[in-house]
Amino acid sequence: MTVDLPEVHAAALDGTRRFVAAVADDQWSAPSPCDAWTVRVLVNHIVAGNFWVAPLVEGQTIDQVGDRLDGDVLGDHPIDAYDRSSAEAAAAFRTPGAMSAPVAVSYGPVPGSVYAGHRFLDVLIHGWDVARATGQDTTLDPELLRACWEVLEPQLDLLSGSGMFGRPHDVPADATDEQRILALLGRTP
């Protein structure tokens, strides 16, 4: 893989931040493209996922992390929680050796590079979900989309069958790369 996973992950965190920062006060309870999730639940999912990165990359197990990241991690200032979680996650993936170290995630121990790739996809695509739910411009960075495809393509069957992103949709022959990727991940662009 030629993608610099820590860097594209950090770039996805930055890109998604602009969508989270633009959520209006009256939009947090709006429905999102993710079944049964409001915008707040969706952003909470992203932030909690970010907070999981450092302990898992440091070698902790899910049992050791326990339930401390369950429930609402956004508090009264969601963008502040987003920023803290992003800084921690980006720093953890940039730690020397993090991409080759085993990480005990729910789907088995995997190299840090696999986990970083999955976090990158999660942050990037859920950023699109936040933008879509709140009426923002949903255009994703073309460089991040290329990296997304490089991470996604070898795992497409596994990820599309996992239910993590939704059922794939067909797209017209003239669909853009962004539309193709989103449709593969269960989004209707």
C-alpha positions as protocol buffer text, in pm:
chain_id: "A"
residue {
  index: 1
  type: MET
  ca { x: 0 y: 0 z: 0 }
}
residue {
  index: 2
  type: THR
  ca { x: 139 y: 338 z: -98 }
}
residue {
  index: 3
  type: VAL
  ca { x: -95 y: 543 z: 120 }
}
residue {
  index: 4
  type: ASP
  ca { x: 63 y: 715 z: 420 }
}
residue {
  index: 5
  type: LEU
  ca { x: -213 y: 606 z: 656 }
}
residue {
  index: 6
  type: PRO
  ca { x: -130 y: 830 z: 953 }
}
residue {
  index: 7
  type: GLU
  ca { x: -127 y: 1133 z: 726 }
}
residue {
  index: 8
  type: VAL
  ca { x: -445 y: 1059 z: 528 }
}
residue {
  index: 9
  type: HIS
  ca { x: -618 y: 974 z: 857 }
}
residue {
  index: 10
  type: ALA
  ca { x: -510 y: 1311 z: 999 }
}
residue {
  index: 11
  type: ALA
  ca { x: -627 y: 1485 z: 681 }
}
residue {
  index: 12
  type: ALA
  ca { x: -966 y: 1311 z: 707 }
}
residue {
  index: 13
  type: LEU
  ca { x: -993 y: 1426 z: 1069 }
}
residue {
  index: 14
  type: ASP
  ca { x: -927 y: 1783 z: 953 }
}
residue {
  index: 15
  type: GLY
  ca { x: -1179 y: 1756 z: 670 }
}
residue {
  index: 16
  type: THR
  ca { x: -1448 y: 1613 z: 892 }
}
residue {
  index: 17
  type: ARG
  ca { x: -1380 y: 1881 z: 1152 }
}
residue {
  index: 18
  type: ARG
  ca { x: -1508 y: 2150 z: 918 }
}
residue {
  index: 19
  type: PHE
  ca { x: -1838 y: 1958 z: 883 }
}
residue {
  index: 20
  type: VAL
  ca { x: -1871 y: 1911 z: 1260 }
}
residue {
  index: 21
  type: ALA
  ca { x: -1785 y: 2277 z: 1329 }
}
residue {
  index: 22
  type: ALA
  ca { x: -2061 y: 2389 z: 1091 }
}
residue {
  index: 23
  type: VAL
  ca { x: -2339 y: 2192 z: 1263 }
}
residue {
  index: 24
  type: ALA
  ca { x: -2595 y: 2449 z: 1381 }
}
residue {
  index: 25
  type: ASP
  ca { x: -2739 y: 2426 z: 1733 }
}
residue {
  index: 26
  type: ASP
  ca { x: -3076 y: 2314 z: 1598 }
}
residue {
  index: 27
  type: GLN
  ca { x: -2924 y: 2038 z: 1379 }
}
residue {
  index: 28
  type: TRP
  ca { x: -2780 y: 1808 z: 1647 }
}
residue {
  index: 29
  type: SER
  ca { x: -3108 y: 1615 z: 1675 }
}
residue {
  index: 30
  type: ALA
  ca { x: -3160 y: 1593 z: 1297 }
}
residue {
  index: 31
  type: PRO
  ca { x: -3160 y: 1247 z: 1138 }
}
residue {
  index: 32
  type: SER
  ca { x: -2841 y: 1133 z: 966 }
}
residue {
  index: 33
  type: PRO
  ca { x: -2787 y: 897 z: 670 }
}
residue {
  index: 34
  type: CYS
  ca { x: -2696 y: 630 z: 928 }
}
residue {
  index: 35
  type: ASP
  ca { x: -3009 y: 437 z: 1027 }
}
residue {
  index: 36
  type: ALA
  ca { x: -3159 y: 554 z: 1357 }
}
residue {
  index: 37
  type: TRP
  ca { x: -2870 y: 792 z: 1431 }
}
residue {
  index: 38
  type: THR
  ca { x: -2912 y: 1164 z: 1483 }
}
residue {
  index: 39
  type: VAL
  ca { x: -2630 y: 1400 z: 1392 }
}
residue {
  index: 40
  type: ARG
  ca { x: -2524 y: 1406 z: 1758 }
}
residue {
  index: 41
  type: VAL
  ca { x: -2515 y: 1025 z: 1781 }
}
residue {
  index: 42
  type: LEU
  ca { x: -2314 y: 1015 z: 1459 }
}
residue {
  index: 43
  type: VAL
  ca { x: -2059 y: 1273 z: 1578 }
}
residue {
  index: 44
  type: ASN
  ca { x: -2042 y: 1097 z: 1914 }
}
residue {
  index: 45
  type: HIS
  ca { x: -1959 y: 774 z: 1726 }
}
residue {
  index: 46
  type: ILE
  ca { x: -1673 y: 947 z: 1541 }
}
residue {
  index: 47
  type: VAL
  ca { x: -1536 y: 1109 z: 1857 }
}
residue {
  index: 48
  type: ALA
  ca { x: -1561 y: 792 z: 2067 }
}
residue {
  index: 49
  type: GLY
  ca { x: -1387 y: 600 z: 1787 }
}
residue {
  index: 50
  type: ASN
  ca { x: -1109 y: 859 z: 1792 }
}
residue {
  index: 51
  type: PHE
  ca { x: -1071 y: 824 z: 2168 }
}
residue {
  index: 52
  type: TRP
  ca { x: -1033 y: 445 z: 2127 }
}
residue {
  index: 53
  type: VAL
  ca { x: -727 y: 481 z: 1903 }
}
residue {
  index: 54
  type: ALA
  ca { x: -458 y: 575 z: 2157 }
}
residue {
  index: 55
  type: PRO
  ca { x: -531 y: 300 z: 2412 }
}
residue {
  index: 56
  type: LEU
  ca { x: -562 y: 32 z: 2144 }
}
residue {
  index: 57
  type: VAL
  ca { x: -247 y: 143 z: 1960 }
}
residue {
  index: 58
  type: GLU
  ca { x: -66 y: 148 z: 2296 }
}
residue {
  index: 59
  type: GLY
  ca { x: -152 y: -221 z: 2332 }
}
residue {
  index: 60
  type: GLN
  ca { x: -457 y: -216 z: 2557 }
}
residue {
  index: 61
  type: THR
  ca { x: -737 y: -461 z: 2494 }
}
residue {
  index: 62
  type: ILE
  ca { x: -1105 y: -375 z: 2462 }
}
residue {
  index: 63
  type: ASP
  ca { x: -1158 y: -522 z: 2810 }
}
residue {
  index: 64
  type: GLN
  ca { x: -887 y: -299 z: 2952 }
}
residue {
  index: 65
  type: VAL
  ca { x: -1044 y: 11 z: 2801 }
}
residue {
  index: 66
  type: GLY
  ca { x: -1374 y: -110 z: 2943 }
}
residue {
  index: 67
  type: ASP
  ca { x: -1683 y: 107 z: 2931 }
}
residue {
  index: 68
  type: ARG
  ca { x: -1516 y: 444 z: 2989 }
}
residue {
  index: 69
  type: LEU
  ca { x: -1593 y: 551 z: 2629 }
}
residue {
  index: 70
  type: ASP
  ca { x: -1954 y: 433 z: 2631 }
}
residue {
  index: 71
  type: GLY
  ca { x: -2234 y: 687 z: 2620 }
}
residue {
  index: 72
  type: ASP
  ca { x: -2202 y: 1054 z: 2539 }
}
residue {
  index: 73
  type: VAL
  ca { x: -1842 y: 1170 z: 2503 }
}
residue {
  index: 74
  type: LEU
  ca { x: -1933 y: 1506 z: 2345 }
}
residue {
  index: 75
  type: GLY
  ca { x: -2051 y: 1689 z: 2653 }
}
residue {
  index: 76
  type: ASP
  ca { x: -2164 y: 2049 z: 2615 }
}
residue {
  index: 77
  type: HIS
  ca { x: -1897 y: 2138 z: 2358 }
}
residue {
  index: 78
  type: PRO
  ca { x: -1891 y: 1880 z: 2077 }
}
residue {
  index: 79
  type: ILE
  ca { x: -1625 y: 2059 z: 1871 }
}
residue {
  index: 80
  type: ASP
  ca { x: -1389 y: 2067 z: 2170 }
}
residue {
  index: 81
  type: ALA
  ca { x: -1440 y: 1692 z: 2222 }
}
residue {
  index: 82
  type: TYR
  ca { x: -1385 y: 1640 z: 1849 }
}
residue {
  index: 83
  type: ASP
  ca { x: -1060 y: 1838 z: 1859 }
}
residue {
  index: 84
  type: ARG
  ca { x: -925 y: 1652 z: 2165 }
}
residue {
  index: 85
  type: SER
  ca { x: -1013 y: 1314 z: 2020 }
}
residue {
  index: 86
  type: SER
  ca { x: -863 y: 1400 z: 1681 }
}
residue {
  index: 87
  type: ALA
  ca { x: -536 y: 1518 z: 1830 }
}
residue {
  index: 88
  type: GLU
  ca { x: -505 y: 1199 z: 2037 }
}
residue {
  index: 89
  type: ALA
  ca { x: -591 y: 968 z: 1746 }
}
residue {
  index: 90
  type: ALA
  ca { x: -358 y: 1142 z: 1501 }
}
residue {
  index: 91
  type: ALA
  ca { x: -70 y: 1137 z: 1748 }
}
residue {
  index: 92
  type: ALA
  ca { x: -122 y: 769 z: 1828 }
}
residue {
  index: 93
  type: PHE
  ca { x: -112 y: 661 z: 1462 }
}
residue {
  index: 94
  type: ARG
  ca { x: 200 y: 874 z: 1407 }
}
residue {
  index: 95
  type: THR
  ca { x: 386 y: 699 z: 1689 }
}
residue {
  index: 96
  type: PRO
  ca { x: 690 y: 510 z: 1556 }
}
residue {
  index: 97
  type: GLY
  ca { x: 598 y: 145 z: 1503 }
}
residue {
  index: 98
  type: ALA
  ca { x: 223 y: 204 z: 1530 }
}
residue {
  index: 99
  type: MET
  ca { x: 149 y: 77 z: 1179 }
}
residue {
  index: 100
  type: SER
  ca { x: 313 y: -261 z: 1239 }
}
residue {
  index: 101
  type: ALA
  ca { x: 215 y: -317 z: 1602 }
}
residue {
  index: 102
  type: PRO
  ca { x: -74 y: -558 z: 1668 }
}
residue {
  index: 103
  type: VAL
  ca { x: -398 y: -390 z: 1772 }
}
residue {
  index: 104
  type: ALA
  ca { x: -665 y: -586 z: 1961 }
}
residue {
  index: 105
  type: VAL
  ca { x: -980 y: -461 z: 1792 }
}
residue {
  index: 106
  type: SER
  ca { x: -1323 y: -626 z: 1802 }
}
residue {
  index: 107
  type: TYR
  ca { x: -1258 y: -809 z: 1474 }
}
residue {
  index: 108
  type: GLY
  ca { x: -940 y: -971 z: 1600 }
}
residue {
  index: 109
  type: PRO
  ca { x: -582 y: -860 z: 1643 }
}
residue {
  index: 110
  type: VAL
  ca { x: -473 y: -674 z: 1328 }
}
residue {
  index: 111
  type: PRO
  ca { x: -168 y: -468 z: 1236 }
}
residue {
  index: 112
  type: GLY
  ca { x: -199 y: -101 z: 1321 }
}
residue {
  index: 113
  type: SER
  ca { x: -207 y: -24 z: 950 }
}
residue {
  index: 114
  type: VAL
  ca { x: -534 y: -216 z: 908 }
}
residue {
  index: 115
  type: TYR
  ca { x: -687 y: -38 z: 1204 }
}
residue {
  index: 116
  type: ALA
  ca { x: -564 y: 302 z: 1078 }
}
residue {
  index: 117
  type: GLY
  ca { x: -715 y: 228 z: 737 }
}
residue {
  index: 118
  type: HIS
  ca { x: -1050 y: 144 z: 891 }
}
residue {
  index: 119
  type: ARG
  ca { x: -1045 y: 455 z: 1111 }
}
residue {
  index: 120
  type: PHE
  ca { x: -959 y: 664 z: 804 }
}
residue {
  index: 121
  type: LEU
  ca { x: -1259 y: 523 z: 615 }
}
residue {
  index: 122
  type: ASP
  ca { x: -1485 y: 572 z: 916 }
}
residue {
  index: 123
  type: VAL
  ca { x: -1385 y: 935 z: 970 }
}
residue {
  index: 124
  type: LEU
  ca { x: -1397 y: 1027 z: 600 }
}
residue {
  index: 125
  type: ILE
  ca { x: -1731 y: 865 z: 520 }
}
residue {
  index: 126
  type: HIS
  ca { x: -1901 y: 971 z: 842 }
}
residue {
  index: 127
  type: GLY
  ca { x: -1780 y: 1325 z: 773 }
}
residue {
  index: 128
  type: TRP
  ca { x: -1977 y: 1305 z: 449 }
}
residue {
  index: 129
  type: ASP
  ca { x: -2274 y: 1178 z: 653 }
}
residue {
  index: 130
  type: VAL
  ca { x: -2255 y: 1480 z: 886 }
}
residue {
  index: 131
  type: ALA
  ca { x: -2237 y: 1717 z: 589 }
}
residue {
  index: 132
  type: ARG
  ca { x: -2528 y: 1546 z: 416 }
}
residue {
  index: 133
  type: ALA
  ca { x: -2745 y: 1549 z: 728 }
}
residue {
  index: 134
  type: THR
  ca { x: -2685 y: 1919 z: 789 }
}
residue {
  index: 135
  type: GLY
  ca { x: -2718 y: 2050 z: 433 }
}
residue {
  index: 136
  type: GLN
  ca { x: -2351 y: 2130 z: 382 }
}
residue {
  index: 137
  type: ASP
  ca { x: -2146 y: 2088 z: 66 }
}
residue {
  index: 138
  type: THR
  ca { x: -2062 y: 1717 z: 76 }
}
residue {
  index: 139
  type: THR
  ca { x: -1771 y: 1729 z: -168 }
}
residue {
  index: 140
  type: LEU
  ca { x: -1480 y: 1524 z: -35 }
}
residue {
  index: 141
  type: ASP
  ca { x: -1114 y: 1596 z: -104 }
}
residue {
  index: 142
  type: PRO
  ca { x: -1010 y: 1414 z: -426 }
}
residue {
  index: 143
  type: GLU
  ca { x: -675 y: 1309 z: -275 }
}
residue {
  index: 144
  type: LEU
  ca { x: -852 y: 1154 z: 22 }
}
residue {
  index: 145
  type: LEU
  ca { x: -1092 y: 978 z: -215 }
}
residue {
  index: 146
  type: ARG
  ca { x: -795 y: 825 z: -401 }
}
residue {
  index: 147
  type: ALA
  ca { x: -648 y: 709 z: -72 }
}
residue {
  index: 148
  type: CYS
  ca { x: -990 y: 581 z: 32 }
}
residue {
  index: 149
  type: TRP
  ca { x: -1012 y: 367 z: -280 }
}
residue {
  index: 150
  type: GLU
  ca { x: -663 y: 229 z: -220 }
}
residue {
  index: 151
  type: VAL
  ca { x: -761 y: 125 z: 133 }
}
residue {
  index: 152
  type: LEU
  ca { x: -1109 y: 11 z: 36 }
}
residue {
  index: 153
  type: GLU
  ca { x: -1053 y: -184 z: -286 }
}
residue {
  index: 154
  type: PRO
  ca { x: -859 y: -485 z: -146 }
}
residue {
  index: 155
  type: GLN
  ca { x: -1112 y: -517 z: 140 }
}
residue {
  index: 156
  type: LEU
  ca { x: -1429 y: -440 z: -52 }
}
residue {
  index: 157
  type: ASP
  ca { x: -1595 y: -779 z: -9 }
}
residue {
  index: 158
  type: LEU
  ca { x: -1508 y: -793 z: 359 }
}
residue {
  index: 159
  type: LEU
  ca { x: -1628 y: -440 z: 432 }
}
residue {
  index: 160
  type: SER
  ca { x: -1942 y: -449 z: 220 }
}
residue {
  index: 161
  type: GLY
  ca { x: -2041 y: -778 z: 383 }
}
residue {
  index: 162
  type: SER
  ca { x: -1969 y: -652 z: 735 }
}
residue {
  index: 163
  type: GLY
  ca { x: -2268 y: -418 z: 750 }
}
residue {
  index: 164
  type: MET
  ca { x: -2045 y: -141 z: 888 }
}
residue {
  index: 165
  type: PHE
  ca { x: -2124 y: 97 z: 603 }
}
residue {
  index: 166
  type: GLY
  ca { x: -2458 y: -11 z: 459 }
}
residue {
  index: 167
  type: ARG
  ca { x: -2561 y: -200 z: 148 }
}
residue {
  index: 168
  type: PRO
  ca { x: -2393 y: -101 z: -180 }
}
residue {
  index: 169
  type: HIS
  ca { x: -2595 y: 85 z: -443 }
}
residue {
  index: 170
  type: ASP
  ca { x: -2564 y: 84 z: -820 }
}
residue {
  index: 171
  type: VAL
  ca { x: -2447 y: 404 z: -985 }
}
residue {
  index: 172
  type: PRO
  ca { x: -2478 y: 526 z: -1344 }
}
residue {
  index: 173
  type: ALA
  ca { x: -2187 y: 470 z: -1582 }
}
residue {
  index: 174
  type: ASP
  ca { x: -2098 y: 841 z: -1570 }
}
residue {
  index: 175
  type: ALA
  ca { x: -2078 y: 853 z: -1189 }
}
residue {
  index: 176
  type: THR
  ca { x: -1784 y: 1037 z: -1033 }
}
residue {
  index: 177
  type: ASP
  ca { x: -1524 y: 855 z: -822 }
}
residue {
  index: 178
  type: GLU
  ca { x: -1683 y: 1008 z: -513 }
}
residue {
  index: 179
  type: GLN
  ca { x: -2028 y: 882 z: -612 }
}
residue {
  index: 180
  type: ARG
  ca { x: -1889 y: 531 z: -680 }
}
residue {
  index: 181
  type: ILE
  ca { x: -1712 y: 508 z: -345 }
}
residue {
  index: 182
  type: LEU
  ca { x: -2009 y: 643 z: -152 }
}
residue {
  index: 183
  type: ALA
  ca { x: -2245 y: 402 z: -329 }
}
residue {
  index: 184
  type: LEU
  ca { x: -2013 y: 108 z: -253 }
}
residue {
  index: 185
  type: LEU
  ca { x: -2033 y: 209 z: 112 }
}
residue {
  index: 186
  type: GLY
  ca { x: -2412 y: 225 z: 116 }
}
residue {
  index: 187
  type: ARG
  ca { x: -2453 y: 598 z: 63 }
}
residue {
  index: 188
  type: THR
  ca { x: -2689 y: 759 z: -186 }
}
residue {
  index: 189
  type: PRO
  ca { x: -2494 y: 1058 z: -315 }
}
